[in-house]
Amino acid sequence: MFSKANVTSTILTAIWGFCGGYLLWGYLSVDFFNDHLGSATGVMKEVPDMIYLILGCLINGFAFSTIYGKWANGKFSAGSGISFGIWIAILMGLGEGLIDYATSNMLDLTGTLTNVVIYLIFLVIMGLIAGLTYNKVR
């Protein structure tokens, strides 16, 4: 569980989680999502609590990397990482996104479906990082 490949992948996917999340959701799509908010207001913090944000990114990176390491069954590659990222995007982006849309007023349907595409990009890159890292560092 704490192999050199897993620890390295955890660190690299956590860095992508922090920087890529900021890039995709906090910079490139923020104006779009502001136009597709549901009726919920005051939900997002003006300034995130960085300690918990970094801790969350590390936990996500560790969970993603650990599950990928077991899922790939020793066949580590860019392709297997991308495939894993797609499945996680289906789980988190599409599945959870539609559940959130059905049960909350965070985003309208256009915002929800756009968020699925962003999750797909985000998690495919995360999978690529994990796949390449496990392939090179094992």
DSSP file (Angstrom, degrees, kcal/mol; ACC not computed):
  #  RESIDUE AA STRUCTURE BP1 BP2  ACC     N-H-->O    O-->H-N    N-H-->O    O-->H-N    TCO  KAPPA ALPHA  PHI   PSI    X-CA   Y-CA   Z-CA
    1    1 A M              0   0    0      0, 0.0    68,-0.1     0, 0.0     0, 0.0   0.000 360.0 360.0 360.0 -35.9    0.0    0.0    0.0
    2    2 A F        +     0   0    0      4,-0.1     2,-0.0     5,-0.0    64,-0.0  -0.265 360.0 147.9-108.6  45.9    2.9    2.4    0.7
    3    3 A S     >  -     0   0    0      1,-0.1     4,-2.7     4,-0.0     5,-0.3  -0.280  64.1-106.2 -71.8 164.9    5.1    1.3   -2.2
    4    4 A K  H  > S+     0   0    0      1,-0.2     4,-2.4     2,-0.2     5,-0.2   0.900 122.4  50.1 -59.0 -41.5    7.4    3.7   -3.9
    5    5 A A  H  > S+     0   0    0      2,-0.2     4,-2.6     1,-0.2    -1,-0.2   0.907 111.6  47.9 -64.5 -41.9    5.0    3.8   -6.9
    6    6 A N  H  > S+     0   0    0      2,-0.2     4,-2.8     1,-0.2    -2,-0.2   0.925 113.4  46.1 -67.1 -44.4    2.0    4.4   -4.7
    7    7 A V  H  X S+     0   0    0     -4,-2.7     4,-2.3     2,-0.2    -2,-0.2   0.922 115.4  46.7 -64.5 -43.7    3.6    7.2   -2.7
    8    8 A T  H  X S+     0   0    0     -4,-2.4     4,-2.5    -5,-0.3     5,-0.2   0.929 114.3  47.3 -63.5 -45.4    5.0    8.9   -5.9
    9    9 A S  H  X S+     0   0    0     -4,-2.6     4,-3.1    -5,-0.2     5,-0.3   0.895 109.8  54.2 -62.6 -40.7    1.6    8.6   -7.6
   10   10 A T  H  X S+     0   0    0     -4,-2.8     4,-2.1     2,-0.2    -2,-0.2   0.937 110.8  45.2 -58.1 -48.0   -0.2    9.9   -4.6
   11   11 A I  H  X S+     0   0    0     -4,-2.3     4,-2.2     2,-0.2    -2,-0.2   0.933 116.4  44.9 -63.4 -46.3    2.0   13.0   -4.5
   12   12 A L  H  X S+     0   0    0     -4,-2.5     4,-2.2     1,-0.2    -2,-0.2   0.898 115.2  46.0 -69.0 -40.2    1.7   13.6   -8.3
   13   13 A T  H  X S+     0   0    0     -4,-3.1     4,-2.7     2,-0.2    -1,-0.2   0.845 111.7  53.1 -71.4 -31.0   -2.0   13.1   -8.5
   14   14 A A  H  X S+     0   0    0     -4,-2.1     4,-2.3    -5,-0.3    -2,-0.2   0.905 108.6  49.3 -67.4 -40.7   -2.5   15.3   -5.4
   15   15 A I  H  X S+     0   0    0     -4,-2.2     4,-2.9     2,-0.2     5,-0.4   0.933 113.7  46.0 -62.7 -45.0   -0.6   18.1   -7.1
   16   16 A W  H  X>S+     0   0    0     -4,-2.2     4,-2.9     1,-0.2     5,-0.7   0.912 109.8  55.7 -62.1 -41.2   -2.7   17.6  -10.2
   17   17 A G  H  X5S+     0   0    0     -4,-2.7     4,-1.0     3,-0.2    -2,-0.2   0.908 114.8  38.5 -57.1 -43.3   -5.8   17.5   -8.0
   18   18 A F  H  X5S+     0   0    0     -4,-2.3     4,-1.9     2,-0.2    -2,-0.2   0.970 127.0  33.0 -71.8 -55.7   -4.9   20.9   -6.5
   19   19 A C  H  X5S+     0   0    0     -4,-2.9     4,-2.7     2,-0.2    -3,-0.2   0.914 121.9  46.8 -72.0 -43.9   -3.6   22.6   -9.6
   20   20 A G  H  X5S+     0   0    0     -4,-2.9     4,-3.1    -5,-0.4     5,-0.3   0.881 111.6  52.1 -67.3 -37.6   -5.9   21.0  -12.1
   21   21 A G  H  XXS+     0   0    0     -4,-1.0     4,-2.3    -5,-0.7     5,-1.3   0.927 112.0  46.2 -61.8 -44.9   -8.9   21.6  -10.0
   22   22 A Y  I  X>S+     0   0    0     -4,-1.9     5,-0.8     3,-0.2     4,-0.6   0.937 115.9  46.5 -62.0 -46.0   -8.0   25.2   -9.7
   23   23 A L  I  X>S+     0   0    0     -4,-2.7     5,-2.9     3,-0.2     4,-0.6   0.952 121.0  34.9 -61.7 -52.3   -7.4   25.5  -13.4
   24   24 A L  I  <>S+     0   0    0     -4,-3.1     5,-1.1     3,-0.2    -3,-0.2   0.934 135.5  18.2 -74.3 -47.5  -10.5   23.7  -14.6
   25   25 A W  I  <5S+     0   0    0     -4,-2.3    -3,-0.2    -5,-0.3    -2,-0.1   0.831 129.1  43.5 -95.3 -35.6  -13.1   24.7  -12.1
   26   26 A G  I  <<S+     0   0    0     -5,-1.3    -3,-0.2    -4,-0.6    -4,-0.1   0.671 131.0  12.1 -87.9 -16.6  -11.6   27.8  -10.4
   27   27 A Y  I  <<S+     0   0    0     -5,-0.8     4,-0.4    -4,-0.6    -3,-0.2   0.707 126.6  38.9-123.9 -58.9  -10.3   29.6  -13.5
   28   28 A L  I   <S+     0   0    0     -5,-2.9     4,-0.2    -6,-0.2    -3,-0.2   0.843 128.3  24.1 -72.7 -34.3  -11.5   28.2  -16.9
   29   29 A S  S  ><S+     0   0    0     -5,-1.1     4,-2.6    -6,-0.3     5,-0.2   0.394  88.5 101.4-114.6   4.1  -15.1   27.4  -16.1
   30   30 A V  H  > S+     0   0    0      1,-0.2     4,-1.9     2,-0.2     5,-0.1   0.898  86.2  47.0 -61.1 -42.1  -16.0   29.7  -13.1
   31   31 A D  H  > S+     0   0    0     -4,-0.4     4,-1.1     2,-0.2    -1,-0.2   0.904 111.7  51.8 -66.5 -40.1  -17.9   32.2  -15.2
   32   32 A F  H >4 S+     0   0    0      1,-0.2     3,-0.8    -4,-0.2     4,-0.4   0.946 111.2  46.6 -59.3 -48.9  -19.8   29.5  -17.0
   33   33 A F  H >< S+     0   0    0     -4,-2.6     3,-1.1     1,-0.3    -1,-0.2   0.832 104.4  61.1 -67.6 -31.0  -20.9   27.9  -13.8
   34   34 A N  H >< S+     0   0    0     -4,-1.9     3,-0.6     1,-0.3    -1,-0.3   0.822 105.5  49.5 -61.8 -28.9  -21.9   31.2  -12.3
   35   35 A D  T << S+     0   0    0     -4,-1.1    -1,-0.3    -3,-0.8    -2,-0.2   0.553 113.1  47.1 -83.7  -8.7  -24.4   31.4  -15.2
   36   36 A H  T <  S+     0   0    0     -3,-1.1    72,-2.5    -4,-0.4    75,-0.2  -0.005  78.4 135.3-124.8  28.8  -25.7   27.9  -14.5
   37   37 A L  B <   -A  107   0A   0     -3,-0.6    70,-0.3    70,-0.2    69,-0.1  -0.455  47.8-134.1 -73.7 149.5  -26.3   28.0  -10.8
   38   38 A G        -     0   0    0     68,-1.9    68,-0.1    67,-0.3    70,-0.1   0.088  47.1 -74.2 -79.2-156.5  -29.4   26.6   -9.3
   39   39 A S  S    S+     0   0    0     68,-0.1     2,-0.3     2,-0.1    67,-0.1   0.538  98.2 109.0 -85.4  -5.8  -31.3   28.4   -6.6
   40   40 A A        -     0   0    0     65,-2.0     2,-0.3     2,-0.0     3,-0.2  -0.540  50.5-172.1 -70.9 132.7  -28.8   27.7   -3.9
   41   41 A T        +     0   0    0     -2,-0.3    -2,-0.1     1,-0.1    65,-0.0  -0.907  57.0  22.0-126.4 155.3  -26.9   30.8   -2.8
   42   42 A G  S    S+     0   0    0     -2,-0.3    -1,-0.1     1,-0.1    -2,-0.0   0.733  80.2 125.3  67.3  22.9  -23.9   31.3   -0.6
   43   43 A V        +     0   0    0     -3,-0.2     2,-0.2    63,-0.1    -2,-0.1   0.909  55.1  66.1 -81.2 -43.7  -22.8   27.7   -0.9
   44   44 A M  S    S-     0   0    0      1,-0.1     2,-0.2     2,-0.0    -2,-0.0  -0.572  85.0-121.0 -83.5 141.4  -19.2   28.3   -2.0
   45   45 A K        -     0   0    0     -2,-0.2    -2,-0.1     1,-0.1    -1,-0.1  -0.548  12.1-135.2 -76.3 144.6  -16.7   29.9    0.2
   46   46 A E  S    S+     0   0    0      1,-0.3    -1,-0.1    -2,-0.2    -2,-0.0   0.910  98.0  22.1 -64.8 -42.7  -15.1   33.1   -1.1
   47   47 A V  S    S-     0   0    0     -3,-0.0    -1,-0.3     0, 0.0     2,-0.0  -0.992  89.8-129.7-127.1 122.5  -11.7   31.9    0.0
   48   48 A P        -     0   0    0      0, 0.0     2,-1.0     0, 0.0     3,-0.1  -0.324  24.8-108.7 -69.9 154.3  -11.1   28.1    0.5
   49   49 A D     >  -     0   0    0      1,-0.2     4,-2.1     2,-0.0     3,-0.4  -0.744  33.7-159.0 -80.9 102.1   -9.5   26.8    3.7
   50   50 A M  H  > S+     0   0    0     -2,-1.0     4,-2.8     1,-0.2     5,-0.3   0.803  82.7  58.3 -61.3 -35.6   -6.2   25.8    2.2
   51   51 A I  H  > S+     0   0    0      1,-0.2     4,-2.4     2,-0.2    -1,-0.2   0.949 113.0  39.5 -60.3 -48.0   -5.2   23.2    4.9
   52   52 A Y  H  > S+     0   0    0     -3,-0.4     4,-2.6     2,-0.2    -2,-0.2   0.828 114.0  54.9 -72.6 -31.0   -8.3   21.2    4.3
   53   53 A L  H  X S+     0   0    0     -4,-2.1     4,-2.2     2,-0.2    -2,-0.2   0.941 112.1  42.9 -65.0 -47.0   -8.1   21.6    0.5
   54   54 A I  H  X S+     0   0    0     -4,-2.8     4,-2.3     2,-0.2    -2,-0.2   0.914 114.8  50.3 -65.1 -43.5   -4.5   20.3    0.5
   55   55 A L  H  X S+     0   0    0     -4,-2.4     4,-2.4    -5,-0.3    -2,-0.2   0.919 110.8  49.7 -61.0 -43.9   -5.4   17.5    2.9
   56   56 A G  H  X S+     0   0    0     -4,-2.6     4,-2.7     1,-0.2    -1,-0.2   0.892 109.7  50.9 -61.7 -40.6   -8.4   16.6    0.7
   57   57 A C  H  X S+     0   0    0     -4,-2.2     4,-2.6     2,-0.2    -1,-0.2   0.890 110.6  49.2 -64.9 -39.1   -6.3   16.5   -2.4
   58   58 A L  H  X S+     0   0    0     -4,-2.3     4,-2.5     2,-0.2    -2,-0.2   0.912 112.3  47.4 -65.7 -42.1   -3.7   14.2   -0.7
   59   59 A I  H  X S+     0   0    0     -4,-2.4     4,-2.9     2,-0.2     5,-0.2   0.928 113.7  47.7 -65.0 -45.0   -6.5   11.9    0.4
   60   60 A N  H  X S+     0   0    0     -4,-2.7     4,-3.0     1,-0.2     5,-0.2   0.924 112.9  49.2 -60.2 -44.6   -8.0   11.8   -3.1
   61   61 A G  H  X S+     0   0    0     -4,-2.6     4,-2.5     2,-0.2    -2,-0.2   0.904 113.0  47.1 -61.8 -41.9   -4.6   11.2   -4.6
   62   62 A F  H  X S+     0   0    0     -4,-2.5     4,-2.7     2,-0.2     5,-0.2   0.938 115.2  44.5 -65.8 -47.5   -3.9    8.4   -2.2
   63   63 A A  H  X S+     0   0    0     -4,-2.9     4,-2.6     2,-0.2     5,-0.3   0.938 115.7  47.7 -62.8 -46.9   -7.3    6.7   -2.7
   64   64 A F  H  X S+     0   0    0     -4,-3.0     4,-2.5    -5,-0.2    -2,-0.2   0.940 115.8  44.3 -59.0 -48.7   -7.1    7.1   -6.5
   65   65 A S  H  X S+     0   0    0     -4,-2.5     4,-2.5    -5,-0.2    -1,-0.2   0.891 114.5  48.3 -66.1 -41.3   -3.6    5.8   -6.7
   66   66 A T  H  X S+     0   0    0     -4,-2.7     4,-1.5    -5,-0.2    -1,-0.2   0.931 114.5  44.7 -66.4 -46.0   -4.2    2.9   -4.3
   67   67 A I  H  X S+     0   0    0     -4,-2.6     4,-3.0    -5,-0.2    -2,-0.2   0.913 113.7  50.8 -66.0 -41.5   -7.3    1.8   -6.1
   68   68 A Y  H  X S+     0   0    0     -4,-2.5     4,-2.9    -5,-0.3     5,-0.2   0.930 105.8  56.6 -59.0 -44.8   -5.7    2.2   -9.5
   69   69 A G  H  <>S+     0   0    0     -4,-2.5     5,-0.6     1,-0.2     4,-0.3   0.850 115.3  37.1 -57.3 -36.3   -2.7    0.1   -8.3
   70   70 A K  H ><5S+     0   0    0     -4,-1.5     3,-0.7    -3,-0.2    -1,-0.2   0.875 116.1  52.7 -81.4 -40.0   -5.0   -2.8   -7.5
   71   71 A W  H 3<5S+     0   0    0     -4,-3.0    -2,-0.2     1,-0.2    -3,-0.2   0.881 103.3  56.5 -63.9 -41.1   -7.4   -2.3  -10.4
   72   72 A A  T ><5S-     0   0    0     -4,-2.9     3,-2.0    -5,-0.2    -1,-0.2   0.681  93.9-147.0 -70.8 -16.5   -4.6   -2.3  -13.1
   73   73 A N  T < 5 -     0   0    0     -3,-0.7    -3,-0.1    -4,-0.3    -2,-0.1   0.866  67.9 -49.1  55.1  41.9   -3.5   -5.8  -11.8
   74   74 A G  T 3 <S+     0   0    0     -5,-0.6     2,-0.9     1,-0.1    -1,-0.3   0.395 115.6 110.8  82.2  -4.3    0.1   -5.2  -12.6
   75   75 A K    <   +     0   0    0     -3,-2.0     2,-0.4     2,-0.0    -1,-0.1  -0.639  48.2 176.9-103.1  74.1   -0.5   -3.9  -16.1
   76   76 A F        +     0   0    0     -2,-0.9     2,-0.3    58,-0.1     3,-0.1  -0.647  15.1 128.9 -86.6 128.5    0.4   -0.3  -15.6
   77   77 A S     >  -     0   0    0     -2,-0.4     4,-2.0     1,-0.1     5,-0.2  -0.973  69.9 -95.4-163.4 170.1    0.4    2.0  -18.6
   78   78 A A  H  > S+     0   0    0     -2,-0.3     4,-2.5    53,-0.2     5,-0.2   0.912 123.3  52.5 -58.9 -42.4   -1.0    5.3  -19.9
   79   79 A G  H  > S+     0   0    0      1,-0.2     4,-2.5     2,-0.2    -1,-0.2   0.900 109.1  46.7 -63.7 -42.9   -3.9    3.5  -21.4
   80   80 A S  H  > S+     0   0    0      2,-0.2     4,-2.2     1,-0.2    -1,-0.2   0.867 112.9  50.9 -69.3 -33.5   -4.9    1.7  -18.2
   81   81 A G  H  X S+     0   0    0     -4,-2.0     4,-2.4     2,-0.2    47,-0.3   0.910 111.3  47.4 -66.6 -42.3   -4.6    4.9  -16.3
   82   82 A I  H  X S+     0   0    0     -4,-2.5     4,-2.3    45,-0.3    -2,-0.2   0.919 111.8  50.8 -64.1 -44.0   -6.8    6.7  -18.8
   83   83 A S  H  X S+     0   0    0     -4,-2.5     4,-2.0     1,-0.2    -2,-0.2   0.914 111.0  48.4 -59.9 -43.7   -9.4    3.9  -18.7
   84   84 A F  H  X S+     0   0    0     -4,-2.2     4,-2.3     1,-0.2     5,-0.2   0.919 109.7  52.7 -62.4 -43.9   -9.4    4.0  -14.9
   85   85 A G  H  X S+     0   0    0     -4,-2.4     4,-2.2     1,-0.2    39,-0.2   0.879 107.2  52.6 -59.7 -38.7   -9.9    7.8  -15.0
   86   86 A I  H  X S+     0   0    0     -4,-2.3     4,-2.2     2,-0.2    -1,-0.2   0.929 109.6  48.3 -63.4 -45.3  -12.9    7.4  -17.4
   87   87 A W  H  X S+     0   0    0     -4,-2.0     4,-2.1     1,-0.2    -2,-0.2   0.892 112.2  48.2 -64.0 -39.0  -14.6    4.9  -15.0
   88   88 A I  H  X S+     0   0    0     -4,-2.3     4,-3.3     2,-0.2     5,-0.4   0.872 110.0  53.0 -69.0 -35.4  -14.0    7.1  -12.0
   89   89 A A  H  X>S+     0   0    0     -4,-2.2     5,-1.7    -5,-0.2     4,-1.5   0.879 108.2  50.5 -65.6 -37.4  -15.4   10.1  -14.0
   90   90 A I  I  <>S+     0   0    0     -4,-2.2     5,-2.8     3,-0.2    -2,-0.2   0.923 115.6  43.7 -63.7 -43.1  -18.5    8.0  -14.8
   91   91 A L  I  <>S+     0   0    0     -4,-2.1     5,-1.7     3,-0.2    -2,-0.2   0.970 129.1  23.6 -64.6 -55.5  -18.9    7.3  -11.1
   92   92 A M  I  <>S+     0   0    0     -4,-3.3     5,-0.6     3,-0.2    -3,-0.2   0.934 130.2  36.8 -82.2 -49.1  -18.2   10.7   -9.7
   93   93 A G  I  <5S+     0   0    0     -4,-1.5     4,-0.4    -5,-0.4    -3,-0.2   0.969 130.5  22.8 -72.8 -54.3  -19.0   13.1  -12.6
   94   94 A L  I  ><S+     0   0    0     -5,-1.7     4,-2.4     3,-0.2     5,-0.2   0.962 129.4  39.3 -81.1 -54.8  -22.0   11.4  -14.2
   95   95 A G  I  ><S+     0   0    0     -5,-2.8     4,-1.9     2,-0.2    -3,-0.2   0.975 126.1  34.3 -61.4 -58.6  -23.4    9.3  -11.4
   96   96 A E  I  ><S+     0   0    0     -5,-1.7     4,-2.9     1,-0.2    -1,-0.2   0.853 116.3  58.0 -66.6 -34.2  -22.9   11.6   -8.5
   97   97 A G  H  ><S+     0   0    0     -5,-0.6     4,-2.4    -4,-0.4    -1,-0.2   0.921 108.7  44.3 -62.0 -44.1  -23.6   14.7  -10.7
   98   98 A L  H  X S+     0   0    0     -4,-2.4     4,-2.3     2,-0.2    -1,-0.2   0.865 112.9  51.8 -70.0 -35.1  -27.0   13.4  -11.7
   99   99 A I  H  X S+     0   0    0     -4,-1.9     4,-1.5    -5,-0.2    -2,-0.2   0.936 111.4  47.6 -63.6 -45.2  -27.8   12.4   -8.1
  100  100 A D  H  X S+     0   0    0     -4,-2.9     4,-2.0     1,-0.2     6,-0.3   0.910 111.5  50.5 -60.7 -42.3  -26.8   16.0   -7.0
  101  101 A Y  H  < S+     0   0    0     -4,-2.4    -1,-0.2     1,-0.2    -2,-0.2   0.897 112.1  47.8 -62.4 -39.8  -28.9   17.5   -9.8
  102  102 A A  H  < S+     0   0    0     -4,-2.3    -1,-0.2     1,-0.2    -2,-0.2   0.763 123.4  31.6 -71.9 -25.0  -31.9   15.4   -8.7
  103  103 A T  H  < S+     0   0    0     -4,-1.5     2,-0.3    -3,-0.2    -2,-0.2   0.489 118.0  37.2-116.3  -4.3  -31.5   16.2   -5.0
  104  104 A S     <  -     0   0    0     -4,-2.0     3,-0.2    -5,-0.2   -65,-0.0  -0.866  64.7-126.7-142.0 174.6  -30.1   19.8   -4.8
  105  105 A N  S    S+     0   0    0     -2,-0.3   -65,-2.0     1,-0.1   -67,-0.3  -0.167  70.1 114.5-114.9  37.2  -30.2   23.2   -6.4
  106  106 A M  S    S+     0   0    0     -6,-0.3   -68,-1.9     1,-0.2     2,-0.3   0.945  82.8   4.3 -73.9 -48.7  -26.5   23.6   -6.9
  107  107 A L  B    S-A   37   0A   0    -70,-0.3   -70,-0.2    -3,-0.2    -1,-0.2  -0.939  70.9-117.5-135.4 154.4  -26.5   23.6  -10.8
  108  108 A D     >  -     0   0    0    -72,-2.5     4,-2.4    -2,-0.3     5,-0.2  -0.303  47.8 -92.1 -78.4 177.9  -29.0   23.5  -13.6
  109  109 A L  H  > S+     0   0    0      1,-0.2     4,-2.6     2,-0.2     5,-0.2   0.882 126.8  52.3 -63.9 -38.8  -28.9   20.6  -16.0
  110  110 A T  H  > S+     0   0    0      1,-0.2     4,-2.2     2,-0.2    -1,-0.2   0.926 111.9  46.6 -61.6 -44.6  -26.6   22.3  -18.5
  111  111 A G  H  > S+     0   0    0    -75,-0.2     4,-2.2     2,-0.2    -2,-0.2   0.890 111.9  51.5 -63.6 -39.9  -24.1   23.0  -15.7
  112  112 A T  H  X S+     0   0    0     -4,-2.4     4,-1.3     2,-0.2    -2,-0.2   0.932 112.2  44.5 -63.2 -46.7  -24.4   19.5  -14.4
  113  113 A L  H  X S+     0   0    0     -4,-2.6     4,-1.3     1,-0.2    -1,-0.2   0.853 112.7  51.6 -69.6 -34.0  -23.7   17.9  -17.8
  114  114 A T  H  X S+     0   0    0     -4,-2.2     4,-2.0    -5,-0.2    -1,-0.2   0.886 105.6  56.4 -66.2 -38.1  -20.8   20.4  -18.4
  115  115 A N  H  X S+     0   0    0     -4,-2.2     4,-2.7     1,-0.2    -2,-0.2   0.840 101.1  58.1 -62.5 -32.9  -19.4   19.4  -15.0
  116  116 A V  H  X S+     0   0    0     -4,-1.3     4,-2.3     2,-0.2    -1,-0.2   0.919 106.0  48.7 -60.7 -43.9  -19.4   15.8  -16.2
  117  117 A V  H  X S+     0   0    0     -4,-1.3     4,-2.3     2,-0.2    -2,-0.2   0.899 111.8  48.7 -64.2 -40.6  -17.1   16.8  -19.1
  118  118 A I  H  X S+     0   0    0     -4,-2.0     4,-2.9     2,-0.2    -2,-0.2   0.915 110.6  50.6 -67.1 -41.9  -14.8   18.7  -16.8
  119  119 A Y  H  X S+     0   0    0     -4,-2.7     4,-3.1     2,-0.2     5,-0.3   0.906 108.6  53.4 -59.0 -40.8  -14.7   15.7  -14.5
  120  120 A L  H  X S+     0   0    0     -4,-2.3     4,-2.2     2,-0.2     5,-0.2   0.942 112.2  43.1 -60.1 -48.7  -13.8   13.5  -17.4
  121  121 A I  H  X S+     0   0    0     -4,-2.3     4,-2.1     2,-0.2    -2,-0.2   0.945 116.5  48.5 -60.2 -49.3  -10.9   15.7  -18.5
  122  122 A F  H  X S+     0   0    0     -4,-2.9     4,-1.9     1,-0.2    -2,-0.2   0.918 116.5  40.3 -59.1 -48.7   -9.7   16.1  -14.8
  123  123 A L  H  X S+     0   0    0     -4,-3.1     4,-2.5     2,-0.2    -1,-0.2   0.775 110.5  56.9 -80.2 -26.0   -9.9   12.4  -14.0
  124  124 A V  H  X S+     0   0    0     -4,-2.2     4,-2.5    -5,-0.3    -1,-0.2   0.919 110.6  45.7 -65.5 -42.9   -8.5   11.2  -17.4
  125  125 A I  H  X S+     0   0    0     -4,-2.1     4,-2.4    -5,-0.2    -2,-0.2   0.907 112.4  50.8 -65.6 -40.1   -5.4   13.3  -16.7
  126  126 A M  H  X S+     0   0    0     -4,-1.9     4,-2.4     2,-0.2    -2,-0.2   0.917 111.9  47.7 -62.6 -42.1   -5.2   12.0  -13.1
  127  127 A G  H  X S+     0   0    0     -4,-2.5     4,-3.2     2,-0.2   -45,-0.3   0.896 109.5  52.9 -64.1 -40.8   -5.4    8.5  -14.5
  128  128 A L  H  X S+     0   0    0     -4,-2.5     4,-2.6   -47,-0.3     5,-0.3   0.925 110.0  48.5 -59.5 -45.2   -2.7    9.2  -17.0
  129  129 A I  H  X S+     0   0    0     -4,-2.4     4,-2.4     2,-0.2    -2,-0.2   0.936 114.1  45.6 -61.0 -47.3   -0.5   10.5  -14.3
  130  130 A A  H  X S+     0   0    0     -4,-2.4     4,-2.8     2,-0.2     5,-0.3   0.928 113.8  49.1 -63.5 -44.8   -1.1    7.4  -12.1
  131  131 A G  H  X S+     0   0    0     -4,-3.2     4,-2.0     1,-0.2   -53,-0.2   0.927 114.5  43.6 -61.7 -46.8   -0.6    5.0  -15.0
  132  132 A L  H  X S+     0   0    0     -4,-2.6     4,-2.1    -5,-0.2    -1,-0.2   0.890 114.7  50.5 -66.4 -38.9    2.6    6.6  -16.2
  133  133 A T  H  X S+     0   0    0     -4,-2.4     4,-2.8    -5,-0.3     5,-0.3   0.946 112.0  45.5 -65.9 -48.3    3.9    6.8  -12.6
  134  134 A Y  H  X S+     0   0    0     -4,-2.8     4,-1.3     1,-0.2    -1,-0.2   0.882 113.2  52.4 -61.6 -37.0    3.2    3.2  -11.7
  135  135 A N  H  < S+     0   0    0     -4,-2.0    -1,-0.2    -5,-0.3    -2,-0.2   0.891 118.7  34.6 -65.1 -40.2    4.7    2.1  -15.0
  136  136 A K  H  < S+     0   0    0     -4,-2.1    -2,-0.2    -5,-0.1    -1,-0.2   0.823 122.1  41.4 -86.6 -32.7    8.0    4.1  -14.4
  137  137 A V  H  <        0   0    0     -4,-2.8    -3,-0.2    -5,-0.2    -2,-0.2   0.627 360.0 360.0 -98.1 -14.2    8.5    3.8  -10.7
  138  138 A R     <        0   0    0     -4,-1.3    -1,-0.2    -5,-0.3    -2,-0.1   0.547 360.0 360.0 -58.7 360.0    7.5    0.2   -9.8
